[in-house]
Amino acid sequence: MQKKLHVKIGDSVIVISGESKGQKGTILSIDRNKMRATVSGVNMVKRHNKPSASNPQGGIEEKEGSIHISNLMLEVNGTATRTGRKPNEKGKLVRFSKKSGEVIK
């Protein structure tokens, strides 16, 4: 069984440690086996492409690299916050901000 994570695809996050510390972005993809996420505009890496039939020029492509999930914190109302889970009125678990107490979508 896969571990429940504190972030989901589409969440707005802040990087809390590492080379990209302080940068904000939204989560594009998550690799649950490696516990890594790709965040838009964060941890940009250069990829050198050989010339091919579809790309005769070749060149250097810049794209987002993955970052470990432990280095990400959910952004709620412009500030970083820890998250928790609690049951709502219907008994279903929902995420909430530990800083403000409000339910996260």
Backbone as a ProteinNet text record, in pm:
[ID]
protein_1_A
[PRIMARY]
MQKKLHVKIGDSVIVISGESKGQKGTILSIDRNKMRATVSGVNMVKRHNKPSASNPQGGIEEKEGSIHISNLMLEVNGTATRTGRKPNEKGKLVRFSKKSGEVIK
[TERTIARY]
83.6	0	88	49.8	126.7	100.7	204.7	194.3	116.6	30.4	-40.7	58.5	52	144.1	73.7	151.7	93.7	68.4	108.9	86.6	23	-46.2	-109.2	-70.8	-96.2	-73	-165.5	-109.7	-188	-177.8	-120	-103.7	0.3	-19.5	78.2	171.9	303.1	400.1	515.7	586.7	707.7	820.4	939	1055.8	1118	1137	1184.7	1332.4	1397	1540.7	1601.5	1733.5	1804	1841	1887.9	1935.4	1824	1700.9	1586.8	1504.9	1563.6	1491.6	1421.8	1294.5	1218.4	1136.7	1161.6	1087.8	949.3	853	715.3	678.4	585.2	537	424.3	372.4	267	322.2	271	319.7	265	356.6	319.3	303.7	392.5	384.8	450.8	414.1	468.7	509.6	631.3	678	673.3	571.3	550.6	656.3	714.5	816.2	945	984.6	1107.2	1081.5	952.4	913.6	966.3	949.2	995.5	881.7	886.7	783.8	850.3	782.1	827.3	742.8	808.6	740.5	772.4	670.1	689.3	784.2	887.5	982.2	1085.5	1091.6	1184.6	1282.1	1409.3	1513.7	1530.2	1551.8	1566.7	1699.5	1694.3	1812.9	1821.9	1945.2	1966.7	1984.9	1919.7	1929.3	1982.4	2094	2153.6	2094.9	2035.8	1971	2054.3	2072.2	2141.7	2050.8	2106.7	2023.4	1955.8	1830	1754.8	1665.7	1590.5	1502.2	1395.5	1341.2	1236.8	1294.8	1421.4	1486.5	1625.5	1632.9	1760.8	1868.5	1828.8	1925.4	1988.1	1912.2	1961.5	1950.6	2037.2	2040.7	2025.8	2012	2002.6	1861.8	1795.4	1659.5	1664.7	1590.5	1586.3	1449.9	1448.7	1322	1335.4	1220.9	1220.1	1273	1359.8	1404.1	1316.7	1326.7	1243.2	1310	1228.9	1276.3	1210.1	1280.9	1225.5	1106.9	1005.5	880.9	902.3	1002.1	1027.8	1075.8	1120.8	1167.5	1056.6	933	819.8	722.5	663.2	562	444.2	324.6	204.1	189.9	147.5	127.3	-21.7	-64.2	-203.5	-206.1	-279.1	-289.4	-152.7	-59.3	71.2	175.8	140.4	238	248.2	364.6	386.5	318.8	258.9	189.8	204.2	202.4	196.5	51.4	31.1	-104.8	-135.5	-263.9	-311.2	-435.6	-488.4	-611.6	-711.8	-836	-943	-1071.6	-1163.9	-1289.8	-1380.7	-1451.1	-1547.9	-1684.6	-1791.5	-1924.9	-1970.5	-1929.1	-1971.7	-1881	-1777.4	-1687.6	-1569.5	-1560.1	-1449.4	-1330.8	-1208.4	-1089.8	-1059.6	-1034.5	-996.9	-868.8	-791.1	-668.3	-704.2	-628.8	-649	-514.1	-511.9	-391	-374.7	-257.2	-233.9	-211	-172.2	-147.8	-279	-371.5	-495.5	-616.1	-604.9	-715.1	-817.4	-800.4	-898.9	-878.3	-988.6	-983.9	-926.8	-838.1	-774.5	-852	-910.9	-994	-1017.3
-118.8	0	125	221.9	345.8	434.7	508.2	598.4	723.8	773.2	898.3	1013	1105.7	1218.7	1346.1	1444.7	1570.5	1666.4	1628.3	1711.5	1627.6	1696.1	1630.2	1705.4	1644	1710.9	1832	1945.7	2069	2158.6	2108.9	2190.1	2298.7	2411	2519	2494.9	2488	2453.5	2553.2	2551.2	2630.5	2532.6	2554.4	2470	2522	2432.1	2476.5	2448.1	2369.2	2348.6	2307.3	2318.2	2281	2402.2	2376	2481.4	2576.8	2526.4	2606.6	2662.1	2673.2	2716.8	2850.9	2857.3	2980.7	2993.6	2910.6	2919.5	2858.8	2913.4	2865.5	2808.6	2714.8	2656.9	2559.5	2501	2401.6	2265	2161.3	2025.7	1974.7	1930.2	1877.3	1726	1656.5	1510.3	1463.3	1341	1282.6	1138.9	1101.2	962.8	907.1	826.8	777.2	675.9	602.7	503.7	570.5	677.5	748.5	865.3	893	1005	1138.8	1159.9	1282.7	1346.6	1478.9	1552.3	1649.3	1677	1776.5	1901.3	2015.3	2141.2	2240.3	2310.5	2402.6	2516.1	2536.3	2645.6	2625.5	2506.7	2480.7	2371.7	2383.8	2284	2262	2369.8	2362.1	2294.7	2196.7	2125.1	2135	2127.8	2135.2	1994.1	1967.3	1836.4	1859.6	1793.8	1808.2	1703.6	1750.2	1660.9	1646.6	1521.1	1495.2	1533	1575.4	1600.1	1470.1	1480.3	1364.4	1407.9	1315.7	1348.8	1448.8	1429	1520.7	1653.2	1652.4	1773.2	1781.8	1826.8	1823.9	1914	2017.2	2110.9	2056.6	1973.9	1931.7	2048.7	2055.4	2171.1	2135.8	2240.6	2225.6	2263	2170.2	2191.2	2210.2	2307.8	2330.5	2286.6	2199.4	2151.8	2131.9	2105.6	2088.9	1951	1947.8	1821.8	1790.7	1669.7	1633.4	1679.3	1692.7	1736	1646.2	1614.6	1523.3	1587.8	1507.6	1558.1	1618.5	1570.5	1625.1	1770.3	1814.7	1952.6	2046.2	1998.3	2079.3	2100	2220	2250	2316.3	2277.7	2329.8	2479.2	2553.3	2697.7	2725.7	2788.1	2825.9	2974.6	3050.9	3197.1	3264.4	3217.2	3280.4	3240.5	3156.3	3114.2	2962	2911.2	2767.5	2715.2	2596.9	2539.1	2388	2329.5	2185.1	2143	2016.5	1969.2	1852	1834.5	1720.9	1666.6	1555.6	1499	1483.3	1521.1	1502.3	1471.1	1400.2	1368.2	1491.2	1504.5	1612.5	1564.5	1640.1	1606.8	1468.5	1429.9	1302	1186.1	1213.4	1109	1083.6	1157.1	1140	1224.1	1168.3	1242.2	1355	1474.3	1589.9	1649.5	1714.3	1781.1	1916.7	1958.2	2091.2	2153.5	2286.1	2361.4	2366.2	2324.1	2327	2469.4	2560.3	2698.5	2774.2	2763.2	2838.7	2753.7	2620.8	2532.3	2514.8	2587.3	2577.1	2451.2	2400.8	2280.4	2317.1	2230.5	2252.8	2174.3	2244.4	2188.2	2042.2
0	0	0	-80.8	-90.8	30.8	71.7	185.5	145.7	235.7	211.4	222.1	128.6	126.9	173.5	214.3	258.8	142.4	20.9	-97.1	-207.5	-300.5	-414.8	-541.4	-656.6	-784.3	-792.4	-832.2	-843	-720.9	-610.2	-489.8	-512.4	-447.8	-447.1	-329.3	-356.8	-252	-246.9	-135.2	-115	-83.4	-143	-114.6	14.5	112.8	244.1	267.7	180.1	196.4	63.2	57.4	-64.6	-147.6	-269	-357.6	-399.9	-410.6	-456.2	-340.2	-221.7	-101.9	-124.1	-82.8	-92.4	-219.3	-319.4	-444.4	-429.6	-505.9	-502.6	-638.1	-639.4	-763.7	-736.5	-845.6	-831.1	-868.2	-806.7	-830	-963	-1050.7	-1181.5	-1178.9	-1107.8	-1099.4	-970.7	-929	-806.7	-835.7	-790.6	-798.7	-656.2	-626.9	-490.8	-448.4	-543.6	-507.6	-460.9	-527.8	-492.1	-398	-367.9	-280.1	-334.2	-465.5	-527.8	-606.2	-619.4	-692.3	-789.4	-900.6	-996.5	-975.2	-950.4	-921.7	-1032.3	-1082.1	-1194.2	-1156.3	-1238.6	-1221	-1112.4	-1050.9	-940.4	-981.4	-940.1	-967.3	-1117.3	-1191.4	-1336.5	-1371.7	-1462.8	-1508.5	-1660.2	-1711.4	-1855.8	-1911.2	-2023.9	-2089.5	-2230	-2263.9	-2396	-2489.2	-2601.3	-2696.5	-2822	-2866	-2991.1	-3107.2	-3219.8	-3337.7	-3382.5	-3423.2	-3470.4	-3585.9	-3640.1	-3752.1	-3708.2	-3589.6	-3542	-3493.2	-3448.3	-3398.9	-3463.5	-3591.2	-3663.2	-3603.2	-3531.1	-3474	-3345.5	-3270.3	-3139.5	-3042.9	-2945	-2856.9	-2710.7	-2628.8	-2484.6	-2441.9	-2374.3	-2326.4	-2175	-2124.7	-1979.9	-1928.1	-1825.8	-1770.9	-1620.2	-1555.7	-1410.1	-1371.6	-1271.8	-1214.5	-1093.9	-1044.1	-929.2	-799.2	-696.2	-565.3	-460.8	-352.2	-252.2	-181.6	-154.8	-97.3	41.6	115.6	249.3	242.9	126	110.8	64.9	58.1	14.3	129.2	132.4	232.3	161.4	196.9	134.4	161.1	59.6	72.9	82.6	193.5	213.9	245.3	166.8	184	184.3	100.8	86	188.3	286.3	385.4	387.5	426.4	435.4	561.3	550.1	664.9	665.2	785.4	797.3	777.4	743.9	720.5	812.3	838.2	914.8	847.7	900.5	846.2	960.1	932	1030.3	955.2	1018.6	950.5	942.2	828.5	814.2	864.4	833.6	882.7	834.9	714.8	656.8	699	777.4	823.2	731.6	619.8	525.4	571.7	560.1	601.7	503.9	555.8	474.1	530.2	443.6	488.4	547.9	649.7	705.4	738.5	740.8	772.7	923.2	972.8	1116.7	1166.5	1076	1116.2	1135.2	1038.1	1045.1	1082.7	1068.1	1101.3	990.5	877.6	770	685.2	630.5	547.5	411.4	358.4	228.1	124.6	31.8	-76.8	-64.1
[MASK]
+++++++++++++++++++++++++++++++++++++++++++++++++++++++++++++++++++++++++++++++++++++++++++++++++++++++++

